[in-house]
Amino acid sequence: FYRKIREVISYHLALEADEVFDGQVELDESYFGGHRKGKRGRGAAGKMAVFWVLKRQG
């Protein structure tokens, strides 16, 4: 059941992709949550990744 829903959503997103993402777009990501606890580096353990796309003028 869920597989079919994913296929339908994917199909419709592919149809709209040419219209939605034409022109200039900006893609960015951030990590939220978690604690460093004195560790060094860019560890993402316990953090949630959030991605977004912003359509620019054009």
C-alpha positions as CSV (number, residue, x, y, z in Angstrom):
1,F,0.0,0.0,0.0
2,Y,2.7,2.5,1.0
3,R,4.8,1.6,-1.9
4,K,2.0,2.5,-4.3
5,I,1.5,5.8,-2.6
6,R,5.2,6.6,-2.9
7,E,5.1,5.7,-6.6
8,V,2.1,8.0,-7.2
9,I,3.7,10.9,-5.3
10,S,7.0,10.4,-7.2
11,Y,5.1,10.3,-10.5
12,H,3.3,13.6,-9.9
13,L,6.4,15.3,-8.5
14,A,8.3,14.3,-11.7
15,L,5.5,15.8,-13.8
16,E,5.7,19.1,-11.9
17,A,9.5,19.2,-11.5
18,D,10.0,21.0,-14.8
19,E,7.6,23.7,-13.8
20,V,8.7,24.1,-10.2
21,F,12.5,24.1,-10.6
22,D,13.0,26.0,-13.8
23,G,15.2,29.1,-13.5
24,Q,17.4,29.9,-10.6
25,V,16.9,28.0,-7.4
26,E,18.8,28.0,-4.1
27,L,19.4,24.8,-2.1
28,D,20.5,24.8,1.6
29,E,20.6,22.5,4.5
30,S,21.0,22.8,8.3
31,Y,21.3,20.4,11.2
32,F,19.2,20.9,14.4
33,G,19.3,19.3,17.8
34,G,21.9,17.2,19.5
35,H,24.7,18.3,21.8
36,R,28.4,18.8,21.1
37,K,29.5,17.8,24.7
38,G,33.1,19.0,24.0
39,K,33.6,16.9,20.8
40,R,35.4,18.4,17.9
41,G,34.5,18.1,14.2
42,R,31.2,18.1,12.3
43,G,29.5,15.1,13.9
44,A,25.8,14.9,13.2
45,A,24.9,12.2,15.7
46,G,21.5,12.9,17.3
47,K,20.8,15.8,14.9
48,M,18.1,16.2,12.3
49,A,19.0,17.3,8.8
50,V,16.6,19.8,7.2
51,F,16.9,20.6,3.5
52,W,15.0,23.2,1.5
53,V,14.8,24.6,-2.0
54,L,14.0,28.3,-2.7
55,K,12.9,29.4,-6.1
56,R,14.5,32.7,-7.1
57,Q,13.1,35.3,-9.5
58,G,13.1,34.3,-13.1
